[in-house]
């Protein structure tokens, strides 16, 4: 049931070209593409895990471009 679902947002960050998009594509869609292009901005996918201790888990997985963490650091550094 949707009322008993646990909703989680997970943000995947890291350097550019390390495989964040490939890992999320494999996990969410069960596919692997050797010719994946770099993410521009961000992307996300949804994954539902049914019957985890009697509940379902709805994961919202965010894939941030590798350069984004650098910009965030530059904005918040003291």
C-alpha positions as a printed NumPy array, in Angstrom:
array([[  0.   ,   0.   ,   0.   ],
       [  1.196,   3.512,  -0.764],
       [  0.359,   4.741,   2.758],
       [  2.809,   2.285,   4.301],
       [  5.57 ,   3.112,   1.813],
       [  8.852,   4.591,   2.938],
       [ 10.069,   7.376,   0.642],
       [ 13.787,   8.141,   0.364],
       [ 15.776,  10.577,  -1.731],
       [ 19.371,   9.578,  -2.417],
       [ 21.844,  11.919,  -4.087],
       [ 24.807,  10.359,  -5.878],
       [ 27.756,  12.743,  -6.192],
       [ 31.343,  12.294,  -7.255],
       [ 33.947,  13.288,  -9.794],
       [ 33.105,  13.379, -13.472],
       [ 33.519,  10.12 , -15.368],
       [ 33.616,   7.721, -12.402],
       [ 30.438,   5.789, -13.273],
       [ 27.61 ,   7.336, -11.249],
       [ 25.2  ,   7.205, -14.206],
       [ 26.222,   3.648, -15.091],
       [ 25.617,   2.431, -11.544],
       [ 22.164,   4.051, -11.396],
       [ 21.199,   2.72 , -14.837],
       [ 22.234,  -0.781, -13.8  ],
       [ 20.332,  -0.563, -10.511],
       [ 17.143,   1.117, -11.778],
       [ 16.791,  -0.271, -15.3  ],
       [ 19.027,  -3.374, -15.231],
       [ 20.978,  -2.155, -18.26 ],
       [ 24.56 ,  -1.18 , -18.967],
       [ 25.69 ,   1.015, -21.84 ],
       [ 29.402,   1.427, -22.523],
       [ 28.76 ,   4.651, -24.46 ],
       [ 27.15 ,   6.691, -21.672],
       [ 27.536,  10.452, -22.071],
       [ 28.335,  12.798, -19.196],
       [ 25.341,  14.007, -17.224],
       [ 24.553,  17.682, -17.742],
       [ 23.005,  19.18 , -14.617],
       [ 21.162,  16.315, -12.963],
       [ 19.022,  13.281, -13.695],
       [ 16.973,  10.99 , -11.503],
       [ 15.332,   7.591, -11.534],
       [ 12.768,   5.866,  -9.349],
       [ 13.072,   2.393,  -7.864],
       [ 10.455,   0.613,  -5.759],
       [ 11.51 ,  -2.176,  -3.442],
       [  8.453,  -4.224,  -2.5  ],
       [  7.913,  -6.173,   0.697],
       [ 10.78 ,  -4.918,   2.834],
       [  9.693,  -5.933,   6.336],
       [  6.071,  -5.634,   5.247],
       [  6.49 ,  -2.232,   3.617],
       [  7.587,  -0.958,   0.251],
       [ 10.445,   1.477,  -0.191],
       [ 10.25 ,   4.131,  -2.88 ],
       [ 13.724,   5.375,  -3.79 ],
       [ 14.265,   8.571,  -5.734],
       [ 17.894,   8.401,  -6.881],
       [ 19.459,  11.666,  -8.064],
       [ 22.503,  11.679, -10.327],
       [ 24.39 ,  14.989, -10.153],
       [ 26.919,  15.959, -12.789],
       [ 30.518,  15.622, -11.615],
       [ 31.187,  19.336, -11.843],
       [ 28.201,  20.307,  -9.644],
       [ 29.867,  19.473,  -6.276],
       [ 32.738,  21.8  ,  -7.218],
       [ 30.332,  24.702,  -7.787],
       [ 28.497,  23.974,  -4.536],
       [ 31.81 ,  23.943,  -2.652],
       [ 32.825,  27.252,  -4.22 ],
       [ 29.522,  28.823,  -3.135],
       [ 29.586,  27.664,   0.486],
       [ 33.304,  27.718,   1.322],
       [ 34.23 ,  30.236,   4.051]])
